[in-house]
Amino acid sequence: MTEPTTAQRKVRVERDTLGPMEVPADALYGASTQRAVLNFPISDLRFPRVFLRALGLLKRYAAEVNAELGLLDSTVAQAIVQAAQEVADGLWDREFVVDVFQTGSGTSTNMNANEVIANRAAELLGEARGSKRVHPNDHVNLGQSSNDVIPSAIQLAALLDIREQLRPALQELRDSFRRKAEEFMPVVKTGRTHLMDATPIRLGQEFTGYAGHVEAALENLGVAEDRLRELPLGGTAVGTGTGRHPDFAERVCAKLSAALGFPVRETSNHFRAQSCLDAVVFTSGVLRTFATALMKVANDIRWMGSGPHAGLGELELPAVQPGSSIMPGKVNPVIPESVIQVCAQVQGNDLVVALGNQWGNFELNTMMPVMGYNLLQSIRLLANASRNFARQCVDGLRATPRGPQTVERGLMLATALAPVIGYDAAAEIAKEAARSGRTIREVARERTQLSEEELGRILDPSRMTEPGFTGGGAGG
């Protein structure tokens, strides 16, 4: 039995420095990409759309600048510009086939882009795929190295997704918490510390705290964005900038800034920027910090909605789906639970990013792809989860009468008596109330000389939600 021919297998042969390589006939990518497909059959993880957008834009403006500097034929440059913009616009996403778990510099992904753009540009010039009329290295990669392009694309993609996805989502969640804080401010309930009853608090005050977590995250993101704007582009292989025009990176950054509407700049220290992706680690840390706070908030809301009869039952969460396949009528806090899982994933991603940054051996970090993938996943997960949390849960929360009803029976009302009758006497009243099942007011009525009017004023739970003493001088 004879072997099928190349034509029968629907492949074409392309060559790289290692020799010939069969490539699917209809693929825009070439030999280097195909080798990576064969070398890294690890996972189904690929760089996300926003990364390909950033990579396409970098290649586009690199070609424009190289043409302006007289280093690239204008006809070839214009074809590269169009092909790279098509990559940025998502026309060729299916051609980016390299696994995230690949060479630590991301060279395979950079070559994937170079080959796709080169072959598409050749087509635009009337030549066949694989003709090398436009060369992936000599033309598309001119003045660049994977070692500066990949970290620059990661940072640019992070900036795009923070600006377009995460920041608007956090603003929406913050505003949702603020509206609920105002709505719930009249509701006085029992505060809790160590999971035990504490002095009264307004439900609205709790939600003011939740809004504050999001506000802090937005402020921290501003610092992270400023660090991400400093791109490693221009360092080429080891940070020296060999093989590129001295003005190349500055001019590419200027074009990116004008096109995207926010500033990016060439790093002031290429040796640092390529050996350690500090801006990526810092940004991931900001995301982790918010994820830990958001997890706490989602769990608070989950607990306050617990029951509804055998739990706290202070909040009524929107019923978005049946909660059990066996228990009719059961409704679970599924939206907060999804948020909690996202927050756990983000914290795990951050560990990978932190570990990755330690692998900057000499002049190059060699865990760029997985660091970039995890950072971008965390940004998008937090954006989607925050937006969904606001719309599917927080906006529809309702306060129940349960919180205010428990305040009168709370033992911590005795705190308001301490400035009037002393700590020890107030503690005895609290103990007696706990033993007898009576309220603090009922026991204090028996054990003190305070009038009903004085007890009403001192034990007013709403006054305990504000700074200051609720009673008069000690010793009453």
C-alpha positions in Angstrom: 0.0 0.0 0.0 1.5 3.3 -1.0 1.7 6.3 1.3 -0.7 9.2 0.5 0.9 12.1 -1.3 1.2 15.6 0.2 -1.7 16.7 -2.0 -3.8 13.8 -0.9 -3.2 14.7 2.8 -4.2 18.3 2.1 -1.0 19.7 3.4 1.7 22.0 2.0 5.4 22.0 2.8 7.0 25.0 4.4 10.5 25.4 5.6 12.2 27.0 8.6 15.8 26.8 9.9 15.2 23.2 10.9 14.1 22.1 7.5 10.8 21.2 5.8 7.6 20.8 7.7 4.2 19.7 6.5 1.5 22.3 7.4 -2.3 22.0 6.9 -2.9 23.3 3.4 -5.5 25.9 4.5 -3.5 27.1 7.5 -2.1 30.7 7.6 0.5 29.6 10.0 3.8 28.0 8.9 6.5 25.5 9.9 7.5 27.1 13.2 3.9 27.1 14.5 3.3 23.5 13.3 6.4 22.4 15.2 5.0 24.0 18.4 1.7 22.2 17.8 3.5 18.9 17.7 5.9 19.8 20.6 3.3 21.0 23.1 0.2 18.8 23.1 -0.4 19.7 26.7 -3.8 21.4 27.2 -6.7 23.1 25.6 -5.6 26.5 27.0 -4.9 29.2 24.4 -4.2 32.9 24.8 -7.5 34.9 25.0 -8.9 37.3 22.4 -7.6 40.4 24.1 -4.0 39.1 24.0 -4.3 38.4 20.2 -5.7 41.9 19.8 -2.8 43.4 21.6 -0.3 41.3 19.7 -1.9 42.3 16.4 -1.7 45.9 17.2 2.0 45.6 18.2 2.8 44.0 14.9 0.8 46.6 13.0 2.5 49.6 14.5 5.9 48.0 14.3 5.5 47.7 10.6 4.3 51.3 10.3 7.3 52.6 12.2 9.8 50.4 10.4 8.5 51.7 7.1 8.7 55.3 8.3 12.3 54.7 9.4 13.2 53.4 5.9 13.8 49.8 7.1 10.8 48.1 5.5 9.6 48.3 1.9 6.4 50.4 1.9 4.4 47.9 -0.2 5.3 45.0 2.2 4.7 47.2 5.2 1.2 48.1 4.0 0.3 44.5 3.6 1.6 43.7 7.0 -0.4 46.5 8.5 -3.6 45.2 7.0 -2.9 41.6 8.0 -1.9 42.6 11.5 -5.0 44.7 11.9 -7.1 41.7 10.8 -5.4 39.7 13.6 -6.2 42.5 16.1 -9.8 42.5 14.9 -10.2 38.7 15.4 -10.5 37.6 11.8 -7.9 34.9 12.3 -8.3 33.7 15.9 -8.6 30.1 14.7 -5.1 30.3 13.4 -3.6 30.7 16.8 -3.1 27.1 17.8 -0.2 27.1 20.2 -0.7 25.8 23.7 -0.1 28.2 26.6 2.3 25.6 28.1 5.1 26.1 25.6 8.6 27.7 25.5 8.9 30.1 28.5 9.6 33.2 26.4 6.4 32.7 24.3 8.5 32.4 21.1 6.1 29.9 19.6 3.2 32.3 20.0 5.2 35.2 18.6 6.1 33.1 15.6 2.5 32.0 15.3 1.6 35.6 14.9 4.6 36.4 12.6 3.7 33.5 10.3 -0.1 34.2 10.2 0.6 37.9 9.4 3.3 37.1 6.8 1.2 34.5 4.9 -1.9 36.8 5.0 0.2 39.7 3.8 1.6 37.6 1.0 -1.9 36.8 -0.1 -2.8 40.4 -0.1 0.1 41.0 -2.4 -1.1 38.2 -4.7 1.3 35.5 -3.6 0.7 32.0 -2.2 0.8 31.0 1.4 4.3 29.8 2.2 5.9 31.8 -0.6 7.9 34.0 1.9 7.1 37.0 -0.3 6.6 38.5 3.2 9.0 36.9 5.6 7.8 36.2 9.2 11.2 37.0 10.7 12.8 39.5 8.3 9.7 41.6 7.8 7.0 41.0 10.4 9.4 40.6 13.4 11.8 43.4 12.3 13.2 45.2 15.3 11.6 42.8 17.7 12.2 39.7 19.7 9.8 37.3 21.4 11.5 38.4 24.6 10.2 41.9 24.5 7.0 41.4 22.3 5.3 38.8 24.5 5.6 40.7 27.8 4.5 43.9 26.0 1.5 42.1 24.6 0.6 40.7 28.0 0.8 44.2 29.6 -1.1 45.8 26.8 -3.8 43.2 26.9 -4.2 43.6 30.7 -4.5 47.4 30.2 -7.2 46.9 27.6 -9.3 44.4 29.7 -8.9 46.5 32.9 -10.1 49.6 31.1 -12.9 48.0 29.0 -14.1 45.1 31.2 -12.9 45.1 34.9 -13.1 48.8 35.7 -16.7 49.2 34.4 -17.8 46.0 36.2 -16.4 47.1 39.5 -18.0 50.5 39.1 -21.3 48.8 38.5 -20.8 46.6 41.6 -19.8 49.6 43.7 -22.8 51.6 42.7 -25.1 48.6 43.4 -23.7 48.3 47.0 -24.1 52.1 47.4 -27.7 52.0 46.5 -28.4 49.1 48.9 -26.5 51.0 51.6 -28.8 53.9 51.3 -31.9 51.6 51.1 -30.8 49.6 54.1 -29.6 52.4 56.3 -32.8 52.5 58.5 -32.5 48.8 59.2 -30.8 48.3 62.7 -29.6 44.7 63.3 -27.2 42.9 65.5 -23.5 43.2 64.6 -21.3 40.2 64.8 -17.6 39.8 65.8 -16.0 36.3 66.0 -19.4 35.1 64.6 -20.9 36.1 68.0 -23.5 38.8 68.8 -21.9 42.3 69.1 -23.3 45.8 69.4 -26.0 46.9 66.9 -25.1 48.0 63.4 -27.2 49.3 60.5 -27.5 47.0 57.6 -26.7 50.0 55.4 -23.4 50.5 57.3 -22.4 47.0 56.4 -23.1 47.7 52.7 -21.1 50.9 52.9 -18.2 48.7 53.9 -18.8 46.4 50.9 -18.8 49.4 48.6 -15.6 50.5 50.2 -13.8 47.3 49.2 -14.7 47.9 45.6 -13.6 51.6 45.8 -10.2 50.5 47.2 -9.8 48.0 44.4 -10.5 50.7 41.8 -7.9 52.9 43.4 -5.3 50.1 43.4 -6.1 49.3 39.8 -5.1 52.8 38.9 -1.6 52.2 40.4 -1.4 48.9 38.6 -2.4 50.4 35.2 0.4 53.0 35.5 3.0 50.2 36.0 1.6 48.2 33.1 1.9 51.2 30.8 5.7 50.8 30.9 6.3 48.3 28.0 9.4 46.2 27.6 9.2 46.7 23.8 12.6 47.7 22.4 14.8 45.5 24.5 14.9 42.7 21.9 16.8 39.6 23.0 18.5 40.5 26.3 17.5 44.1 26.9 20.3 45.7 24.9 18.0 46.6 22.0 20.3 45.0 19.4 18.7 44.7 16.0 16.2 47.6 16.2 16.3 51.3 15.4 17.0 53.5 18.4 13.7 55.3 17.9 11.6 52.1 17.2 10.0 51.4 20.6 9.3 55.1 21.4 7.5 55.6 18.1 5.5 52.4 18.3 4.4 53.3 21.8 3.3 56.8 20.6 1.2 55.2 17.9 -0.3 52.7 20.3 -1.2 55.6 22.7 -2.9 57.6 20.0 -4.9 54.6 18.7 -6.0 53.3 22.1 -6.7 56.5 23.9 -4.4 55.9 26.9 -0.7 56.4 27.2 1.9 53.6 27.0 5.7 54.2 27.1 9.0 52.4 26.6 10.5 51.1 29.8 13.4 53.0 31.3 15.1 49.7 32.2 14.9 46.9 29.7 17.1 44.6 31.7 14.6 44.6 34.6 11.5 44.6 32.4 12.4 41.3 30.6 14.0 39.4 33.4 11.1 39.9 35.8 7.5 40.8 34.9 7.1 43.0 38.0 4.1 44.9 36.6 2.3 41.6 35.9 3.0 40.4 39.5 1.9 43.7 41.0 -1.3 43.7 39.0 -2.1 40.1 39.9 -1.5 41.1 43.6 -4.1 43.9 43.2 -6.6 41.3 41.8 -5.8 38.9 44.6 -6.4 41.5 47.2 -9.8 42.4 45.8 -10.6 38.7 45.4 -10.0 38.0 49.1 -12.3 41.0 50.0 -15.0 40.0 47.5 -15.0 36.4 48.7 -15.7 37.7 52.3 -18.5 40.0 51.0 -20.1 37.2 49.0 -20.0 34.9 52.0 -21.5 37.6 54.3 -24.4 37.9 52.0 -24.7 34.2 51.7 -24.8 33.9 55.5 -27.3 36.7 56.0 -29.6 35.0 53.6 -29.2 31.6 55.3 -32.2 29.7 56.4 -34.6 31.3 55.8 -36.2 29.9 59.0 -33.4 27.9 60.6 -30.6 30.4 59.7 -30.0 34.1 60.1 -32.6 35.1 57.5 -31.8 38.8 57.6 -31.6 39.1 53.8 -33.8 37.7 51.1 -31.7 36.8 48.1 -33.2 36.8 44.6 -34.4 33.3 43.6 -32.7 32.7 40.3 -33.0 28.9 40.1 -34.2 25.9 42.0 -31.7 24.8 44.6 -32.1 21.1 44.8 -32.9 18.1 42.7 -34.5 16.3 45.6 -35.9 19.0 48.0 -38.8 20.9 46.4 -38.9 24.6 47.1 -35.3 24.9 48.2 -33.4 28.0 46.9 -29.7 28.3 47.3 -27.4 31.3 47.2 -25.9 30.3 43.9 -24.7 33.7 42.7 -22.6 34.4 45.8 -21.3 30.8 45.6 -20.2 31.4 42.0 -18.4 34.6 43.1 -16.6 32.7 45.9 -15.4 30.1 43.4 -14.1 32.8 41.1 -12.2 34.4 44.0 -10.6 31.1 44.8 -9.5 30.7 41.2 -8.0 34.3 41.1 -6.0 33.6 44.3 -4.7 30.4 42.7 -3.8 32.2 39.5 -1.9 34.8 41.6 0.3 32.1 43.1 1.2 30.8 39.7 2.1 34.4 38.6 4.2 34.9 41.7 6.0 31.6 41.2 6.5 32.5 37.5 8.3 35.7 38.3 11.0 33.9 40.2 12.0 32.1 37.0 13.8 35.1 35.5 17.1 33.3 34.8 19.7 36.0 34.0 18.3 38.2 31.2 14.9 36.5 30.6 11.8 35.4 32.4 10.9 31.9 31.2 7.4 31.6 32.4 5.8 34.4 30.5 3.0 32.5 28.8 1.5 31.0 31.9 1.9 34.3 33.8 0.1 36.2 31.1 -2.6 33.6 30.7 -3.4 33.6 34.4 -3.3 37.4 34.8 -5.7 37.8 31.9 -8.0 35.1 33.1 -8.2 36.7 36.5 -9.1 40.1 35.1 -11.9 38.7 33.0 -13.2 36.4 35.7 -13.4 39.2 38.3 -15.1 41.4 35.7 -17.7 38.9 34.8 -18.3 37.8 38.4 -18.6 41.3 39.7 -21.0 42.3 37.0 -23.1 39.2 37.5 -23.0 39.6 41.3 -24.4 43.1 41.0 -27.1 42.3 38.5 -28.2 38.8 39.6 -27.9 39.2 43.4 -27.1 42.6 45.0 -29.6 44.7 43.0 -32.4 42.3 44.1 -31.6 41.9 47.8 -34.4 42.6 50.3 -34.0 43.2 54.0 -36.3 41.0 56.2 -37.7 41.9 59.6 -35.5 39.3 61.2 -32.5 41.5 61.8 -34.3 44.2 63.8 -36.4 41.6 65.7 -33.3 40.0 67.2 -31.8 43.3 68.4 -34.1 43.6 71.4 -33.1 40.2 72.6 -29.5 40.7 72.0 -27.2 40.5 75.1 -24.8 43.2 73.7 -27.3 45.9 74.5 -25.7 45.7 77.9 -22.8 47.5 76.4 -24.9 50.7 76.5 -25.4 50.3 80.3 -21.7 50.0 81.1 -20.9 53.8 81.0 -23.9 54.4 83.3 -23.7 51.5 85.8 -20.2 50.2 85.3 -18.8 47.3 83.3 -19.2 44.7 86.1 -22.8 45.5 86.8 -23.7 45.5 83.1 -22.0 42.1 82.8 -24.1 40.7 85.6 -27.2 41.9 83.9 -26.1 40.3 80.6 -25.4 37.0 82.4 -28.8 37.0 84.1 -30.6 37.8 80.8 -28.8 34.8 79.2 -29.7 32.5 82.1 -33.3 33.5 82.3 -34.1 34.1 78.6 -35.3 37.6 79.4 -34.1 40.8 77.7 -31.5 43.2 78.9 -34.2 45.8 79.3 -36.3 43.5 81.5 -33.4 42.6 83.8 -32.1 46.2 84.0 -35.5 47.3 85.0 -35.2 45.1 88.1 -31.6 45.6 89.0 -31.1 49.3 88.5 -32.7 52.5 89.6 -33.0 53.7 86.0 -36.4 55.1 85.0 -38.3 53.7 82.0 -37.5 56.9 80.1 -33.8 56.5 80.9 -33.8 52.8 79.9 -35.5 53.7 76.6 -32.9 56.3 75.8 -29.9 54.3 76.9 -31.0 51.0 75.2 -32.1 52.6 72.0 -30.2 50.4 69.5 -30.1 53.1 66.8 -28.0 55.4 69.0 -25.5 52.6 69.4 -24.8 52.7 65.6 -23.2 56.1 66.0 -19.9 57.2 67.6 -20.0 58.3 71.2 -21.5 57.2 74.5 -25.2 56.3 74.7 -25.7 56.9 78.4 -24.8 59.5 80.9 -21.9 59.4 83.4 -20.8 56.2 85.1 -22.1 55.0 88.5 -25.8 55.3 87.9 
